[in-house]
Amino acid sequence: MRIVDARAMPIDHEDVIAVTPSSVYYREKMDRTTFSLYRFDEEDGVITQLNRREYTDYGYPKLFVDGDIVYFINEVPDGEGVVKTELIAFSYKSGTEEIVTTFEKRGNSTLFWVLDHRYFLFLTAFESSDEAWLYDRVTNQRERIRDERLVGKTERFRELYLFTTTFAGVPYIVCNARLDEFDYYNALDDGRISPDDPIDHSEALLICPLEEAVEAIWDHRDELPFDDVLRLQGEGDTVQYLGENEGTLRFSAFVDSLNKEVIYDLTAPDVLHEVSVVDWGAYEPIDFTYDDISSTIFIKVDETDMHSEVIDLATGARYIDAEPFERVIGHRYLVHEYTEGLSSGVVIFDLKSEERFAYDNAYFMVIDDAILILSMSSI
């Protein structure tokens, strides 16, 4: 793993496509709707435009990277409310473009998810209405999705986080369904619900074979056939995604009444393998971080003028440094993010080289075995 200082590049974390040992591939927005794709070569500082034409997206311009391919949409409005939309598969290493499909709809569309290299989930918004629909690039079939849970309708006070994984060669959709507390309390304030209304406060881990989910959409079913892997019923209970650990999805489940948290690996469609149990009552944490980069929970147990101490709760490893830090990346880099007044930055201590690096007006992301330092000015 290495550190790449990309603060001079006019990009934020949503623009990054890939980082190789020699280059950074990224999207640069020309204005609010138009963008192009580029490669920055670190050795000589040369910037190369990859696309031969500019692209336009009037909605939320989301990129999906799948190997050497990046998927996005290109929109061309006709001026009367109808938008011609191209689904683009762009090979960023070769600089070649494929138009996967073209469709026309009223309003703006967003590429919401790509499943198993084949299925594309879109959201299309027009005036005060919106719809979700699925496209199959193999059969060219399209169908509206009737299960509102899949696209996180906030009227149900849910935040849904979708993931895909494979067990015994069979692809699955995994859903971390959580109570959307912001929308819930906004609804209370607006009077749309009352404190006496029955609200499902449960948080859950749901799973469904991708093929069964797709068939349910083709069959016009109102709900996809998700099964519970885990469901917590307590009002303070939470299910939290902790990233991937060697290709295996990892989650944690906190039970408020016990003040305990269990870290799980999802090793089969119906099997949660217990990695570790955290008894929060045994610690006096100053702070803690759910870390989907290292697939763990870090807790800070000591911070003085002399040193800071952080524990990796998945492994029990303890890290100590003379300066503040909150998390550890790759068992090597101690990372501290700070905000002081209107300024913010990142400080990284390399345990291997015993060097400390400070980056002002910055934040970071981890991608392709690199810690990428980005400018706060680009957000």
LOVO-227494 format. One line per field, with one value per residue (C-alpha): chain; residue number from 1; x, y, z. Coordinates in nm, 2 decimals. Layout:
BEGIN
kette: (A_...)
nr: (NUM_...)
c1: (X_...)
c2: (Y_...)
c3: (Z_...)
This chain:
BEGIN
kette: (A_A_A_A_A_A_A_A_A_A_A_A_A_A_A_A_A_A_A_A_A_A_A_A_A_A_A_A_A_A_A_A_A_A_A_A_A_A_A_A_A_A_A_A_A_A_A_A_A_A_A_A_A_A_A_A_A_A_A_A_A_A_A_A_A_A_A_A_A_A_A_A_A_A_A_A_A_A_A_A_A_A_A_A_A_A_A_A_A_A_A_A_A_A_A_A_A_A_A_A_A_A_A_A_A_A_A_A_A_A_A_A_A_A_A_A_A_A_A_A_A_A_A_A_A_A_A_A_A_A_A_A_A_A_A_A_A_A_A_A_A_A_A_A_A_A_A_A_A_A_A_A_A_A_A_A_A_A_A_A_A_A_A_A_A_A_A_A_A_A_A_A_A_A_A_A_A_A_A_A_A_A_A_A_A_A_A_A_A_A_A_A_A_A_A_A_A_A_A_A_A_A_A_A_A_A_A_A_A_A_A_A_A_A_A_A_A_A_A_A_A_A_A_A_A_A_A_A_A_A_A_A_A_A_A_A_A_A_A_A_A_A_A_A_A_A_A_A_A_A_A_A_A_A_A_A_A_A_A_A_A_A_A_A_A_A_A_A_A_A_A_A_A_A_A_A_A_A_A_A_A_A_A_A_A_A_A_A_A_A_A_A_A_A_A_A_A_A_A_A_A_A_A_A_A_A_A_A_A_A_A_A_A_A_A_A_A_A_A_A_A_A_A_A_A_A_A_A_A_A_A_A_A_A_A_A_A_A_A_A_A_A_A_A_A_A_A_A_A_A_A_A_A_A_A_A_A_A_A_A_A_A_A_A_A_A_A_A_A_A_A_A_A_A_A_A_A_A_A)
nr: (1_2_3_4_5_6_7_8_9_10_11_12_13_14_15_16_17_18_19_20_21_22_23_24_25_26_27_28_29_30_31_32_33_34_35_36_37_38_39_40_41_42_43_44_45_46_47_48_49_50_51_52_53_54_55_56_57_58_59_60_61_62_63_64_65_66_67_68_69_70_71_72_73_74_75_76_77_78_79_80_81_82_83_84_85_86_87_88_89_90_91_92_93_94_95_96_97_98_99_100_101_102_103_104_105_106_107_108_109_110_111_112_113_114_115_116_117_118_119_120_121_122_123_124_125_126_127_128_129_130_131_132_133_134_135_136_137_138_139_140_141_142_143_144_145_146_147_148_149_150_151_152_153_154_155_156_157_158_159_160_161_162_163_164_165_166_167_168_169_170_171_172_173_174_175_176_177_178_179_180_181_182_183_184_185_186_187_188_189_190_191_192_193_194_195_196_197_198_199_200_201_202_203_204_205_206_207_208_209_210_211_212_213_214_215_216_217_218_219_220_221_222_223_224_225_226_227_228_229_230_231_232_233_234_235_236_237_238_239_240_241_242_243_244_245_246_247_248_249_250_251_252_253_254_255_256_257_258_259_260_261_262_263_264_265_266_267_268_269_270_271_272_273_274_275_276_277_278_279_280_281_282_283_284_285_286_287_288_289_290_291_292_293_294_295_296_297_298_299_300_301_302_303_304_305_306_307_308_309_310_311_312_313_314_315_316_317_318_319_320_321_322_323_324_325_326_327_328_329_330_331_332_333_334_335_336_337_338_339_340_341_342_343_344_345_346_347_348_349_350_351_352_353_354_355_356_357_358_359_360_361_362_363_364_365_366_367_368_369_370_371_372_373_374_375_376_377_378_379)
c1: (0.00_0.12_0.01_-0.08_-0.12_-0.39_-0.48_-0.38_-0.63_-0.98_-1.17_-1.34_-1.39_-1.69_-1.47_-1.20_-1.21_-0.89_-0.54_-0.26_0.11_0.18_-0.15_-0.47_-0.78_-1.06_-1.36_-1.34_-1.66_-1.65_-1.97_-2.26_-2.36_-2.07_-1.77_-1.47_-1.24_-0.87_-0.55_-0.28_0.07_0.26_0.61_0.60_0.28_0.12_-0.27_-0.43_-0.80_-0.95_-1.28_-1.34_-1.66_-1.79_-2.06_-2.36_-2.56_-2.84_-2.91_-2.68_-2.37_-2.28_-1.99_-1.97_-1.63_-1.62_-1.27_-1.13_-1.48_-1.66_-2.03_-2.22_-2.50_-2.50_-2.82_-2.94_-3.27_-3.50_-3.62_-3.97_-3.92_-3.80_-3.44_-3.25_-3.02_-2.72_-2.58_-2.21_-1.95_-1.61_-1.28_-1.06_-0.73_-0.79_-1.00_-1.28_-1.66_-1.95_-2.31_-2.48_-2.84_-3.03_-3.37_-3.60_-3.79_-3.94_-3.72_-3.37_-3.23_-2.96_-2.77_-2.83_-2.67_-2.49_-2.55_-2.34_-2.20_-2.54_-2.83_-2.86_-3.09_-3.21_-3.40_-3.59_-3.73_-3.99_-4.15_-4.27_-4.28_-4.00_-3.97_-3.71_-3.66_-3.42_-3.25_-3.10_-2.82_-2.83_-3.20_-3.27_-3.57_-3.68_-3.93_-4.04_-3.94_-4.24_-4.06_-4.00_-3.76_-3.50_-3.46_-3.49_-3.82_-3.78_-4.15_-4.07_-3.79_-3.53_-3.18_-3.09_-2.73_-2.70_-2.41_-2.35_-2.16_-2.12_-2.16_-2.08_-2.08_-2.43_-2.47_-2.67_-2.80_-2.73_-2.91_-2.82_-3.16_-3.14_-3.38_-3.33_-3.33_-3.30_-3.61_-3.79_-3.73_-3.81_-4.14_-4.21_-4.13_-4.35_-4.64_-4.66_-4.64_-4.69_-4.47_-4.75_-4.75_-4.61_-4.27_-4.05_-3.72_-3.56_-3.24_-3.16_-2.93_-3.13_-3.03_-3.18_-3.04_-3.00_-3.18_-3.49_-3.48_-3.47_-3.76_-3.97_-3.92_-4.01_-4.32_-4.44_-4.42_-4.47_-4.18_-3.86_-3.81_-3.55_-3.48_-3.35_-3.00_-3.01_-3.27_-3.24_-3.56_-3.43_-3.47_-3.10_-2.98_-2.78_-2.64_-2.33_-2.14_-1.77_-1.65_-1.50_-1.24_-1.06_-1.37_-1.61_-1.87_-1.83_-2.09_-2.13_-2.44_-2.48_-2.74_-2.81_-2.96_-2.65_-2.41_-2.23_-2.14_-2.05_-1.84_-1.96_-1.84_-2.12_-1.97_-2.29_-2.64_-2.76_-2.44_-2.28_-1.94_-1.85_-1.52_-1.52_-1.74_-1.70_-1.81_-1.83_-1.87_-1.51_-1.37_-1.39_-1.36_-1.28_-1.40_-1.47_-1.48_-1.67_-1.40_-1.50_-1.15_-0.99_-1.32_-1.31_-1.40_-1.13_-1.17_-0.95_-0.88_-0.62_-0.53_-0.29_-0.03_0.22_0.05_-0.27_-0.37_-0.61_-0.74_-0.85_-1.15_-1.14_-0.79_-0.72_-0.41_-0.31_-0.14_0.04_0.17_0.30_0.04_-0.34_-0.48_-0.81_-0.76_-0.49_-0.47_-0.29_-0.14_0.11_-0.04_-0.18_-0.43_-0.55_-0.82_-0.87_-1.08_-0.97_-1.20_-1.25_-0.94_-0.91_-0.65_-0.49_-0.18_-0.04_0.24_0.41_0.51_0.75_0.95_0.88_0.79_0.50_0.32_0.08_-0.17_-0.35_-0.70_-0.74_-0.93_-0.86_-1.00_-0.86_-0.88_-0.68_-0.41_-0.35_-0.44_-0.55_-0.53_-0.79_-0.85_-1.14_-1.17_-1.31_-1.60)
c2: (0.00_0.35_0.71_0.92_1.30_1.40_1.74_1.93_1.73_1.88_1.58_1.44_1.08_1.02_1.11_0.85_0.55_0.36_0.39_0.18_0.17_0.45_0.64_0.78_0.74_0.99_1.19_1.57_1.77_2.07_2.21_2.07_1.84_1.77_1.56_1.37_1.09_1.13_0.95_1.12_0.96_1.02_0.99_1.27_1.45_1.41_1.42_1.23_1.26_0.91_0.98_1.11_1.30_1.48_1.32_1.48_1.37_1.60_1.39_1.23_1.14_0.80_0.59_0.21_0.04_-0.33_-0.44_-0.24_-0.11_0.20_0.23_0.56_0.73_1.00_1.21_1.41_1.60_1.69_2.02_1.89_1.68_1.36_1.25_1.01_0.82_0.60_0.34_0.36_0.08_0.26_0.06_0.32_0.14_0.11_0.43_0.25_0.31_0.07_0.19_-0.09_0.03_0.35_0.44_0.75_0.86_1.17_1.32_1.24_0.89_0.77_0.45_0.33_-0.02_-0.28_-0.64_-0.94_-0.75_-0.80_-0.62_-0.25_-0.08_0.27_0.55_0.79_1.11_1.33_1.63_1.49_1.12_0.86_0.50_0.23_-0.02_-0.31_-0.36_-0.70_-0.64_-1.01_-1.02_-0.65_-0.70_-0.40_-0.39_-0.15_-0.25_-0.25_-0.32_0.02_-0.12_-0.18_0.19_0.32_0.50_0.73_0.72_0.38_0.53_0.30_0.33_0.04_-0.06_-0.31_-0.55_-0.84_-1.16_-1.52_-1.85_-2.17_-1.99_-1.85_-1.46_-1.31_-0.97_-0.87_-0.58_-0.40_-0.25_0.02_0.27_0.61_0.81_1.15_1.09_0.94_1.24_1.48_1.30_1.35_1.72_1.76_1.58_1.31_1.05_1.06_0.91_0.66_0.53_0.17_0.21_-0.08_0.00_-0.33_-0.34_-0.64_-0.82_-0.96_-1.19_-1.32_-1.51_-1.26_-1.49_-1.51_-1.13_-1.07_-1.32_-1.14_-0.82_-0.98_-1.13_-0.79_-0.89_-0.62_-0.74_-0.93_-1.26_-1.15_-1.38_-1.26_-1.36_-1.14_-0.91_-0.70_-0.57_-0.33_0.04_0.10_-0.20_-0.16_-0.37_-0.21_-0.29_-0.33_-0.39_-0.70_-0.92_-1.12_-1.12_-1.20_-0.95_-0.84_-0.69_-0.60_-0.63_-0.41_-0.51_-0.21_-0.40_-0.61_-0.33_-0.59_-0.60_-0.91_-0.89_-1.14_-1.27_-1.38_-1.72_-1.87_-1.76_-1.86_-1.86_-1.58_-1.67_-1.50_-1.32_-1.15_-1.03_-0.67_-0.61_-0.23_-0.24_-0.37_-0.06_0.31_0.43_0.79_0.74_0.47_0.42_0.17_0.11_-0.05_0.00_-0.25_-0.43_-0.37_-0.14_0.08_0.23_0.49_0.40_0.67_1.01_1.24_1.50_1.21_0.94_0.79_0.43_0.26_-0.11_-0.31_-0.49_-0.76_-0.88_-0.73_-0.55_-0.24_0.06_0.35_0.67_1.00_1.19_1.15_0.89_0.71_0.42_0.19_0.10_-0.21_-0.27_0.00_0.35_0.53_0.79_1.10_1.33_1.67_1.98_2.30_2.59_2.62_2.41_2.03_1.78_1.44_1.32_0.97_0.80_0.51_0.25_0.09_0.39_0.58_0.89_1.13_1.30_1.60_1.71_2.04_2.11_1.74_1.41_1.06_0.75_0.40_0.25_-0.02_-0.06_0.32_0.59_0.87_1.22_1.46_1.83_1.95_2.24_1.99_1.87)
c3: (0.00_-0.08_-0.03_-0.33_-0.28_-0.53_-0.38_-0.69_-0.90_-0.95_-0.82_-0.51_-0.40_-0.63_-0.93_-0.87_-1.11_-1.03_-0.90_-1.06_-0.95_-1.20_-1.27_-1.14_-1.35_-1.28_-1.40_-1.42_-1.43_-1.67_-1.51_-1.32_-1.60_-1.84_-1.77_-1.93_-1.82_-1.77_-1.67_-1.46_-1.49_-1.17_-1.31_-1.56_-1.46_-1.80_-1.81_-2.09_-2.19_-2.24_-2.40_-2.76_-2.68_-2.37_-2.16_-1.99_-1.69_-1.55_-1.25_-0.99_-1.19_-1.04_-1.16_-1.12_-1.17_-1.26_-1.33_-1.62_-1.71_-1.57_-1.62_-1.63_-1.83_-2.09_-2.12_-2.42_-2.35_-2.64_-2.48_-2.42_-2.11_-2.29_-2.23_-2.45_-2.22_-2.32_-2.08_-2.14_-2.06_-2.09_-2.08_-1.91_-1.98_-2.35_-2.39_-2.57_-2.53_-2.57_-2.57_-2.39_-2.45_-2.52_-2.38_-2.37_-2.06_-1.92_-1.64_-1.53_-1.47_-1.23_-1.26_-0.90_-0.90_-1.12_-1.03_-1.15_-1.45_-1.62_-1.44_-1.41_-1.16_-1.26_-1.08_-1.30_-1.15_-1.32_-1.15_-0.81_-0.91_-0.95_-1.04_-1.01_-1.29_-1.39_-1.72_-1.83_-2.08_-2.20_-2.29_-2.32_-2.08_-1.87_-1.59_-1.31_-0.96_-0.73_-0.40_-0.26_0.01_-0.26_-0.34_0.01_0.01_0.31_0.40_0.55_0.76_0.61_0.50_0.27_0.18_-0.10_-0.16_-0.38_-0.30_-0.42_-0.24_-0.42_-0.75_-0.69_-0.67_-0.39_-0.29_0.07_0.23_0.55_0.64_0.91_1.07_0.90_1.22_1.04_0.84_1.14_1.36_1.07_1.03_1.40_1.38_1.07_1.24_0.97_1.25_1.63_1.90_1.96_1.61_1.57_1.41_1.32_1.49_1.40_1.21_0.99_0.76_0.46_0.18_-0.15_-0.45_-0.73_-0.97_-0.74_-0.69_-1.07_-1.13_-0.87_-1.06_-1.39_-1.22_-1.10_-0.73_-0.47_-0.26_-0.33_-0.14_0.11_0.40_0.74_0.82_1.13_1.29_1.60_1.76_2.03_1.97_2.03_1.84_1.52_1.23_1.08_0.76_0.82_0.46_0.31_0.47_0.20_-0.01_0.27_0.38_0.74_0.97_1.34_1.55_1.86_2.13_2.34_2.64_2.67_2.58_2.36_2.00_1.78_1.47_1.21_0.87_0.63_0.52_0.37_0.29_0.63_0.83_1.03_1.16_1.49_1.46_1.80_2.08_2.22_2.57_2.57_2.95_2.98_2.81_2.88_2.52_2.45_2.09_1.84_1.46_1.25_0.98_0.65_0.52_0.77_0.83_1.20_1.49_1.63_1.98_2.13_2.50_2.58_2.46_2.65_2.56_2.56_2.35_2.20_2.22_1.98_1.99_1.68_1.82_1.55_1.63_1.97_1.84_2.03_1.86_2.04_1.90_2.04_1.82_1.80_1.55_1.51_1.28_1.13_0.76_0.65_0.99_0.89_0.86_1.17_1.04_1.21_1.06_1.22_1.20_1.36_1.30_0.92_0.84_0.82_0.72_0.75_0.93_0.86_1.05_0.86_1.11_0.86_0.76_1.09_0.89_0.95_0.67_0.71_0.45_0.50_0.36_0.29_0.34_0.22_0.06_0.02_-0.33_-0.52_-0.24_-0.22_0.03_-0.19_-0.04_-0.18_-0.15_0.07_-0.18_-0.44_-0.23)
